Amino acid sequence: MAEGGRKLLSVSFEVFGKVQGVFFRKNTKETADRYRLRGWVKNTDRGTVTGQVQGPEDDVMVMMKWLQHTGSPKSKIEKCEFSDKKTVEKYQFTGFDIQRKMKKKTR
């Protein structure tokens, strides 16, 4: 239990569709910050966006709906898959971060 006795929820996500090059990660962070959620978001090599979000259950549920149906203004979400949904005792992150992909070294 955390934050006034509210249950803390943690869930991983992957969003499919036109979600890269449309400020999806930036909007995800802004939405997560608005609800004081913690976790991370990043682009994948598959053209999807993945991440993890943690916070009070009702706020996480709002974020899950946002990831499924809203996204950034120019995004076109085909689907969002959630996995590893569980209750956690305490936060594993200090804030919500955008993770950058590592650039591959070329020789």
N, CA, C and O atoms as a GROMACS GRO file, in nm:
protein
  428
    1MET      N    1   0.085  -0.119   0.000
    1MET     CA    2   0.000   0.000   0.000
    1MET      C    3   0.089   0.125   0.000
    1MET      O    4   0.196   0.128   0.061
    2ALA      N    5   0.041   0.224  -0.070
    2ALA     CA    6   0.117   0.349  -0.074
    2ALA      C    7   0.021   0.464  -0.098
    2ALA      O    8  -0.095   0.444  -0.135
    3GLU      N    9   0.070   0.584  -0.077
    3GLU     CA   10  -0.006   0.705  -0.104
    3GLU      C   11  -0.148   0.699  -0.048
    3GLU      O   12  -0.245   0.678  -0.121
    4GLY      N   13  -0.158   0.716   0.079
    4GLY     CA   14  -0.290   0.720   0.142
    4GLY      C   15  -0.361   0.586   0.142
    4GLY      O   16  -0.484   0.582   0.140
    5GLY      N   17  -0.285   0.477   0.144
    5GLY     CA   18  -0.344   0.344   0.149
    5GLY      C   19  -0.392   0.292   0.014
    5GLY      O   20  -0.451   0.184   0.008
    6ARG      N   21  -0.367   0.366  -0.093
    6ARG     CA   22  -0.409   0.319  -0.225
    6ARG      C   23  -0.310   0.216  -0.277
    6ARG      O   24  -0.189   0.228  -0.256
    7LYS      N   25  -0.363   0.115  -0.344
    7LYS     CA   26  -0.281   0.007  -0.397
    7LYS      C   27  -0.194   0.058  -0.513
    7LYS      O   28  -0.243   0.130  -0.600
    8LEU      N   29  -0.065   0.020  -0.512
    8LEU     CA   30   0.026   0.057  -0.621
    8LEU      C   31   0.024  -0.052  -0.727
    8LEU      O   32   0.039  -0.170  -0.696
    9LEU      N   33   0.005  -0.012  -0.851
    9LEU     CA   34   0.000  -0.105  -0.963
    9LEU      C   35   0.118  -0.079  -1.055
    9LEU      O   36   0.160   0.035  -1.073
   10SER      N   37   0.170  -0.186  -1.113
   10SER     CA   38   0.278  -0.177  -1.211
   10SER      C   39   0.235  -0.255  -1.334
   10SER      O   40   0.183  -0.366  -1.322
   11VAL      N   41   0.256  -0.197  -1.453
   11VAL     CA   42   0.219  -0.267  -1.576
   11VAL      C   43   0.316  -0.227  -1.688
   11VAL      O   44   0.357  -0.112  -1.698
   12SER      N   45   0.352  -0.324  -1.770
   12SER     CA   46   0.433  -0.300  -1.888
   12SER      C   47   0.341  -0.286  -2.008
   12SER      O   48   0.231  -0.342  -2.009
   13PHE      N   49   0.385  -0.211  -2.110
   13PHE     CA   50   0.301  -0.190  -2.227
   13PHE      C   51   0.383  -0.188  -2.355
   13PHE      O   52   0.503  -0.159  -2.353
   14GLU      N   53   0.316  -0.218  -2.466
   14GLU     CA   54   0.373  -0.202  -2.599
   14GLU      C   55   0.262  -0.150  -2.688
   14GLU      O   56   0.154  -0.209  -2.698
   15VAL      N   57   0.290  -0.036  -2.754
   15VAL     CA   58   0.190   0.029  -2.838
   15VAL      C   59   0.229   0.010  -2.984
   15VAL      O   60   0.343   0.037  -3.023
   16PHE      N   61   0.132  -0.036  -3.065
   16PHE     CA   62   0.153  -0.064  -3.206
   16PHE      C   63   0.077   0.039  -3.291
   16PHE      O   64  -0.027   0.090  -3.248
   17GLY      N   65   0.128   0.068  -3.409
   17GLY     CA   66   0.064   0.162  -3.500
   17GLY      C   67   0.164   0.268  -3.542
   17GLY      O   68   0.285   0.244  -3.541
   18LYS      N   69   0.114   0.385  -3.578
   18LYS     CA   70   0.202   0.497  -3.611
   18LYS      C   71   0.232   0.570  -3.481
   18LYS      O   72   0.162   0.664  -3.443
   19VAL      N   73   0.337   0.525  -3.414
   19VAL     CA   74   0.368   0.577  -3.280
   19VAL      C   75   0.512   0.628  -3.269
   19VAL      O   76   0.554   0.671  -3.162
   20GLN      N   77   0.586   0.623  -3.379
   20GLN     CA   78   0.721   0.681  -3.379
   20GLN      C   79   0.723   0.799  -3.473
   20GLN      O   80   0.659   0.797  -3.578
   21GLY      N   81   0.797   0.904  -3.435
   21GLY     CA   82   0.805   1.024  -3.517
   21GLY      C   83   0.683   1.114  -3.503
   21GLY      O   84   0.664   1.205  -3.583
   22VAL      N   85   0.602   1.089  -3.402
   22VAL     CA   86   0.479   1.168  -3.379
   22VAL      C   87   0.471   1.218  -3.234
   22VAL      O   88   0.362   1.244  -3.183
   23PHE      N   89   0.587   1.230  -3.169
   23PHE     CA   90   0.596   1.280  -3.030
   23PHE      C   91   0.519   1.193  -2.930
   23PHE      O   92   0.469   1.243  -2.829
   24PHE      N   93   0.510   1.063  -2.959
   24PHE     CA   94   0.437   0.972  -2.870
   24PHE      C   95   0.505   0.963  -2.733
   24PHE      O   96   0.438   0.972  -2.630
   25ARG      N   97   0.638   0.947  -2.733
   25ARG     CA   98   0.709   0.935  -2.604
   25ARG      C   99   0.695   1.063  -2.522
   25ARG      O  100   0.671   1.057  -2.401
   26LYS      N  101   0.709   1.178  -2.586
   26LYS     CA  102   0.697   1.307  -2.517
   26LYS      C  103   0.558   1.321  -2.455
   26LYS      O  104   0.545   1.360  -2.339
   27ASN      N  105   0.454   1.288  -2.531
   27ASN     CA  106   0.317   1.298  -2.480
   27ASN      C  107   0.290   1.195  -2.371
   27ASN      O  108   0.215   1.222  -2.278
   28THR      N  109   0.352   1.078  -2.383
   28THR     CA  110   0.337   0.975  -2.279
   28THR      C  111   0.396   1.026  -2.148
   28THR      O  112   0.334   1.013  -2.042
   29LYS      N  113   0.516   1.085  -2.156
   29LYS     CA  114   0.579   1.139  -2.034
   29LYS      C  115   0.494   1.251  -1.974
   29LYS      O  116   0.475   1.254  -1.853
   30GLU      N  117   0.443   1.342  -2.057
   30GLU     CA  118   0.361   1.452  -2.006
   30GLU      C  119   0.235   1.399  -1.937
   30GLU      O  120   0.195   1.451  -1.833
   31THR      N  121   0.173   1.296  -1.996
   31THR     CA  122   0.053   1.238  -1.935
   31THR      C  123   0.087   1.167  -1.805
   31THR      O  124   0.015   1.180  -1.706
   32ALA      N  125   0.196   1.090  -1.805
   32ALA     CA  126   0.239   1.021  -1.683
   32ALA      C  127   0.271   1.122  -1.573
   32ALA      O  128   0.233   1.102  -1.457
   33ASP      N  129   0.340   1.230  -1.609
   33ASP     CA  130   0.373   1.333  -1.509
   33ASP      C  131   0.248   1.399  -1.453
   33ASP      O  132   0.241   1.430  -1.334
   34ARG      N  133   0.148   1.420  -1.538
   34ARG     CA  134   0.023   1.482  -1.494
   34ARG      C  135  -0.043   1.398  -1.384
   34ARG      O  136  -0.102   1.453  -1.290
   35TYR      N  137  -0.032   1.265  -1.396
   35TYR     CA  138  -0.092   1.176  -1.295
   35TYR      C  139   0.008   1.131  -1.189
   35TYR      O  140  -0.021   1.045  -1.106
   36ARG      N  141   0.127   1.192  -1.192
   36ARG     CA  142   0.233   1.158  -1.096
   36ARG      C  143   0.268   1.010  -1.098
   36ARG      O  144   0.292   0.949  -0.994
   37LEU      N  145   0.271   0.953  -1.218
   37LEU     CA  146   0.309   0.814  -1.235
   37LEU      C  147   0.459   0.804  -1.256
   37LEU      O  148   0.525   0.903  -1.291
   38ARG      N  149   0.512   0.685  -1.235
   38ARG     CA  150   0.656   0.663  -1.253
   38ARG      C  151   0.677   0.550  -1.352
   38ARG      O  152   0.589   0.467  -1.374
   39GLY      N  153   0.796   0.548  -1.413
   39GLY     CA  154   0.829   0.443  -1.508
   39GLY      C  155   0.914   0.496  -1.621
   39GLY      O  156   0.996   0.586  -1.601
   40TRP      N  157   0.894   0.441  -1.740
   40TRP     CA  158   0.976   0.479  -1.855
   40TRP      C  159   0.903   0.446  -1.985
   40TRP      O  160   0.806   0.370  -1.986
   41VAL      N  161   0.952   0.504  -2.096
   41VAL     CA  162   0.899   0.479  -2.229
   41VAL      C  163   1.014   0.488  -2.328
   41VAL      O  164   1.105   0.569  -2.311
   42LYS      N  165   1.011   0.404  -2.433
   42LYS     CA  166   1.115   0.412  -2.536
   42LYS      C  167   1.063   0.355  -2.668
   42LYS      O  168   0.967   0.278  -2.671
   43ASN      N  169   1.128   0.395  -2.777
   43ASN     CA  170   1.101   0.338  -2.909
   43ASN      C  171   1.170   0.203  -2.920
   43ASN      O  172   1.270   0.178  -2.853
   44THR      N  173   1.117   0.116  -3.006
   44THR     CA  174   1.182  -0.012  -3.033
   44THR      C  175   1.225  -0.016  -3.179
   44THR      O  176   1.184   0.068  -3.259
   45ASP      N  177   1.307  -0.114  -3.213
   45ASP     CA  178   1.349  -0.135  -3.352
   45ASP      C  179   1.234  -0.187  -3.436
   45ASP      O  180   1.241  -0.184  -3.559
   46ARG      N  181   1.127  -0.234  -3.373
   46ARG     CA  182   1.010  -0.289  -3.444
   46ARG      C  183   0.909  -0.182  -3.483
   46ARG      O  184   0.806  -0.212  -3.542
   47GLY      N  185   0.939  -0.056  -3.450
   47GLY     CA  186   0.846   0.052  -3.483
   47GLY      C  187   0.736   0.071  -3.380
   47GLY      O  188   0.640   0.143  -3.404
   48THR      N  189   0.751   0.006  -3.265
   48THR     CA  190   0.654   0.020  -3.157
   48THR      C  191   0.713   0.107  -3.046
   48THR      O  192   0.829   0.148  -3.054
   49VAL      N  193   0.634   0.134  -2.947
   49VAL     CA  194   0.679   0.205  -2.827
   49VAL      C  195   0.650   0.115  -2.708
   49VAL      O  196   0.539   0.065  -2.694
   50THR      N  197   0.751   0.093  -2.623
   50THR     CA  198   0.732   0.010  -2.505
   50THR      C  199   0.761   0.092  -2.380
   50THR      O  200   0.820   0.200  -2.386
   51GLY      N  201   0.718   0.039  -2.267
   51GLY     CA  202   0.746   0.106  -2.141
   51GLY      C  203   0.684   0.034  -2.024
   51GLY      O  204   0.627  -0.074  -2.036
   52GLN      N  205   0.698   0.099  -1.911
   52GLN     CA  206   0.641   0.048  -1.787
   52GLN      C  207   0.588   0.166  -1.709
   52GLN      O  208   0.649   0.273  -1.708
   53VAL      N  209   0.476   0.147  -1.643
   53VAL     CA  210   0.417   0.255  -1.564
   53VAL      C  211   0.377   0.200  -1.427
   53VAL      O  212   0.327   0.088  -1.415
   54GLN      N  213   0.400   0.282  -1.324
   54GLN     CA  214   0.367   0.245  -1.187
   54GLN      C  215   0.299   0.362  -1.117
   54GLN      O  216   0.332   0.478  -1.140
   55GLY      N  217   0.203   0.329  -1.033
   55GLY     CA  218   0.136   0.432  -0.955
   55GLY      C  219   0.010   0.377  -0.891
   55GLY      O  220  -0.017   0.258  -0.898
   56PRO      N  221  -0.067   0.466  -0.828
   56PRO     CA  222  -0.194   0.424  -0.769
   56PRO      C  223  -0.283   0.362  -0.876
   56PRO      O  224  -0.288   0.409  -0.989
   57GLU      N  225  -0.354   0.256  -0.839
   57GLU     CA  226  -0.430   0.175  -0.936
   57GLU      C  227  -0.521   0.257  -1.026
   57GLU      O  228  -0.520   0.236  -1.148
   58ASP      N  229  -0.599   0.349  -0.970
   58ASP     CA  230  -0.693   0.424  -1.054
   58ASP      C  231  -0.622   0.514  -1.155
   58ASP      O  232  -0.670   0.531  -1.267
   59ASP      N  233  -0.507   0.571  -1.117
   59ASP     CA  234  -0.430   0.654  -1.210
   59ASP      C  235  -0.365   0.570  -1.320
   59ASP      O  236  -0.359   0.612  -1.435
   60VAL      N  237  -0.316   0.452  -1.284
   60VAL     CA  238  -0.258   0.361  -1.384
   60VAL      C  239  -0.366   0.319  -1.484
   60VAL      O  240  -0.339   0.309  -1.604
   61MET      N  241  -0.488   0.295  -1.437
   61MET     CA  242  -0.597   0.256  -1.527
   61MET      C  243  -0.628   0.369  -1.626
   61MET      O  244  -0.657   0.342  -1.743
   62VAL      N  245  -0.623   0.494  -1.580
   62VAL     CA  246  -0.644   0.608  -1.670
   62VAL      C  247  -0.533   0.612  -1.775
   62VAL      O  248  -0.559   0.636  -1.893
   63MET      N  249  -0.410   0.589  -1.733
   63MET     CA  250  -0.296   0.589  -1.826
   63MET      C  251  -0.308   0.476  -1.927
   63MET      O  252  -0.276   0.494  -2.045
   64MET      N  253  -0.353   0.360  -1.884
   64MET     CA  254  -0.371   0.246  -1.975
   64MET      C  255  -0.473   0.281  -2.084
   64MET      O  256  -0.453   0.249  -2.201
   65LYS      N  257  -0.581   0.345  -2.044
   65LYS     CA  258  -0.683   0.387  -2.141
   65LYS      C  259  -0.624   0.488  -2.239
   65LYS      O  260  -0.651   0.482  -2.359
   66TRP      N  261  -0.543   0.582  -2.189
   66TRP     CA  262  -0.478   0.682  -2.273
   66TRP      C  263  -0.386   0.614  -2.376
   66TRP      O  264  -0.386   0.650  -2.493
   67LEU      N  265  -0.309   0.515  -2.330
   67LEU     CA  266  -0.217   0.443  -2.420
   67LEU      C  267  -0.294   0.366  -2.527
   67LEU      O  268  -0.246   0.352  -2.640
   68GLN      N  269  -0.412   0.315  -2.494
   68GLN     CA  270  -0.491   0.236  -2.589
   68GLN      C  271  -0.566   0.323  -2.689
   68GLN      O  272  -0.578   0.285  -2.806
   69HIS      N  273  -0.615   0.439  -2.646
   69HIS     CA  274  -0.711   0.512  -2.728
   69HIS      C  275  -0.673   0.655  -2.766
   69HIS      O  276  -0.727   0.708  -2.863
   70THR      N  277  -0.582   0.718  -2.693
   70THR     CA  278  -0.555   0.860  -2.715
   70THR      C  279  -0.420   0.883  -2.780
   70THR      O  280  -0.412   0.920  -2.897
   71GLY      N  281  -0.312   0.861  -2.704
   71GLY     CA  282  -0.178   0.882  -2.757
   71GLY      C  283  -0.152   1.027  -2.793
   71GLY      O  284  -0.223   1.117  -2.748
   72SER      N  285  -0.049   1.049  -2.875
   72SER     CA  286  -0.017   1.186  -2.918
   72SER      C  287  -0.111   1.226  -3.031
   72SER      O  288  -0.168   1.139  -3.097
   73PRO      N  289  -0.128   1.357  -3.052
   73PRO     CA  290  -0.224   1.403  -3.153
   73PRO      C  291  -0.207   1.343  -3.293
   73PRO      O  292  -0.306   1.315  -3.360
   74LYS      N  293  -0.083   1.321  -3.338
   74LYS     CA  294  -0.060   1.269  -3.473
   74LYS      C  295  -0.043   1.116  -3.478
   74LYS      O  296  -0.023   1.060  -3.585
   75SER      N  297  -0.051   1.050  -3.363
   75SER     CA  298  -0.034   0.904  -3.362
   75SER      C  299  -0.160   0.834  -3.411
   75SER      O  300  -0.270   0.890  -3.407
   76LYS      N  301  -0.142   0.711  -3.458
   76LYS     CA  302  -0.254   0.625  -3.498
   76LYS      C  303  -0.231   0.492  -3.428
   76LYS      O  304  -0.154   0.408  -3.475
   77ILE      N  305  -0.299   0.473  -3.316
   77ILE     CA  306  -0.280   0.352  -3.235
   77ILE      C  307  -0.362   0.238  -3.295
   77ILE      O  308  -0.484   0.249  -3.309
   78GLU      N  309  -0.294   0.129  -3.330
   78GLU     CA  310  -0.363   0.009  -3.377
   78GLU      C  311  -0.406  -0.076  -3.258
   78GLU      O  312  -0.520  -0.122  -3.250
   79LYS      N  313  -0.311  -0.094  -3.165
   79LYS     CA  314  -0.343  -0.170  -3.043
   79LYS      C  315  -0.236  -0.142  -2.939
   79LYS      O  316  -0.127  -0.095  -2.970
   80CYS      N  317  -0.269  -0.170  -2.815
   80CYS     CA  318  -0.175  -0.161  -2.705
   80CYS      C  319  -0.187  -0.289  -2.624
   80CYS      O  320  -0.295  -0.326  -2.578
   81GLU      N  321  -0.075  -0.355  -2.608
   81GLU     CA  322  -0.073  -0.480  -2.529
   81GLU      C  323  -0.012  -0.450  -2.393
   81GLU      O  324   0.090  -0.383  -2.382
   82PHE      N  325  -0.077  -0.503  -2.290
   82PHE     CA  326  -0.028  -0.487  -2.153
   82PHE      C  327   0.018  -0.623  -2.101
   82PHE      O  328  -0.042  -0.726  -2.132
   83SER      N  329   0.124  -0.621  -2.021
   83SER     CA  330   0.174  -0.746  -1.964
   83SER      C  331   0.230  -0.718  -1.824
   83SER      O  332   0.251  -0.603  -1.786
   84ASP      N  333   0.254  -0.824  -1.752
   84ASP     CA  334   0.318  -0.817  -1.621
   84ASP      C  335   0.246  -0.720  -1.527
   84ASP      O  336   0.311  -0.647  -1.451
   85LYS      N  337   0.113  -0.718  -1.533
   85LYS     CA  338   0.034  -0.630  -1.445
   85LYS      C  339   0.032  -0.691  -1.306
   85LYS      O  340  -0.008  -0.806  -1.287
   86LYS      N  341   0.078  -0.612  -1.208
   86LYS     CA  342   0.086  -0.665  -1.072
   86LYS      C  343   0.084  -0.552  -0.970
   86LYS      O  344   0.112  -0.437  -1.002
   87THR      N  345   0.051  -0.588  -0.848
   87THR     CA  346   0.057  -0.495  -0.736
   87THR      C  347   0.201  -0.496  -0.684
   87THR      O  348   0.262  -0.602  -0.671
   88VAL      N  349   0.254  -0.378  -0.654
   88VAL     CA  350   0.389  -0.368  -0.598
   88VAL      C  351   0.382  -0.298  -0.463
   88VAL      O  352   0.292  -0.219  -0.437
   89GLU      N  353   0.477  -0.329  -0.379
   89GLU     CA  354   0.483  -0.270  -0.245
   89GLU      C  355   0.534  -0.127  -0.248
   89GLU      O  356   0.489  -0.041  -0.172
   90LYS      N  357   0.632  -0.103  -0.338
   90LYS     CA  358   0.689   0.031  -0.346
   90LYS      C  359   0.734   0.058  -0.489
   90LYS      O  360   0.750  -0.034  -0.569
   91TYR      N  361   0.753   0.186  -0.520
   91TYR     CA  362   0.798   0.226  -0.653
   91TYR      C  363   0.937   0.171  -0.683
   91TYR      O  364   1.022   0.162  -0.595
   92GLN      N  365   0.958   0.135  -0.810
   92GLN     CA  366   1.091   0.092  -0.854
   92GLN      C  367   1.159   0.203  -0.934
   92GLN      O  368   1.274   0.188  -0.976
   93PHE      N  369   1.090   0.315  -0.954
   93PHE     CA  370   1.144   0.427  -1.030
   93PHE      C  371   1.122   0.556  -0.951
   93PHE      O  372   1.032   0.565  -0.868
   94THR      N  373   1.207   0.656  -0.978
   94THR     CA  374   1.195   0.783  -0.906
   94THR      C  375   1.110   0.884  -0.982
   94THR      O  376   1.063   0.982  -0.923
   95GLY      N  377   1.088   0.862  -1.110
   95GLY     CA  378   1.008   0.951  -1.193
   95GLY      C  379   0.968   0.878  -1.319
   95GLY      O  380   0.971   0.755  -1.323
   96PHE      N  381   0.929   0.953  -1.422
   96PHE     CA  382   0.895   0.892  -1.550
   96PHE      C  383   0.992   0.945  -1.654
   96PHE      O  384   1.001   1.066  -1.677
   97ASP      N  385   1.066   0.854  -1.718
   97ASP     CA  386   1.174   0.892  -1.809
   97ASP      C  387   1.150   0.844  -1.952
   97ASP      O  388   1.090   0.739  -1.975
   98ILE      N  389   1.201   0.923  -2.046
   98ILE     CA  390   1.208   0.880  -2.185
   98ILE      C  391   1.346   0.818  -2.203
   98ILE      O  392   1.447   0.885  -2.184
   99GLN      N  393   1.349   0.691  -2.240
   99GLN     CA  394   1.476   0.624  -2.264
   99GLN      C  395   1.510   0.636  -2.412
   99GLN      O  396   1.425   0.612  -2.498
  100ARG      N  397   1.632   0.671  -2.439
  100ARG     CA  398   1.680   0.681  -2.576
  100ARG      C  399   1.744   0.549  -2.617
  100ARG      O  400   1.808   0.482  -2.536
  101LYS      N  401   1.725   0.513  -2.744
  101LYS     CA  402   1.791   0.392  -2.794
  101LYS      C  403   1.939   0.421  -2.806
  101LYS      O  404   1.980   0.532  -2.839
  102MET      N  405   2.019   0.319  -2.780
  102MET     CA  406   2.164   0.332  -2.798
  102MET      C  407   2.193   0.328  -2.948
  102MET      O  408   2.138   0.246  -3.020
  103LYS      N  409   2.277   0.417  -2.992
  103LYS     CA  410   2.317   0.416  -3.132
  103LYS      C  411   2.416   0.302  -3.155
  103LYS      O  412   2.507   0.280  -3.075
  104LYS      N  413   2.395   0.230  -3.267
  104LYS     CA  414   2.488   0.123  -3.300
  104LYS      C  415   2.615   0.184  -3.356
  104LYS      O  416   2.611   0.276  -3.438
  105LYS      N  417   2.727   0.132  -3.311
  105LYS     CA  418   2.855   0.184  -3.361
  105LYS      C  419   2.882   0.126  -3.500
  105LYS      O  420   2.866   0.006  -3.523
  106THR      N  421   2.922   0.212  -3.589
  106THR     CA  422   2.958   0.164  -3.724
  106THR      C  423   3.106   0.181  -3.744
  106THR      O  424   3.167   0.275  -3.693
  107ARG      N  425   3.163   0.088  -3.818
  107ARG     CA  426   3.308   0.093  -3.839
  107ARG      C  427   3.339   0.117  -3.983
  107ARG      O  428   3.456   0.125  -4.020
   0.00000   0.00000   0.00000
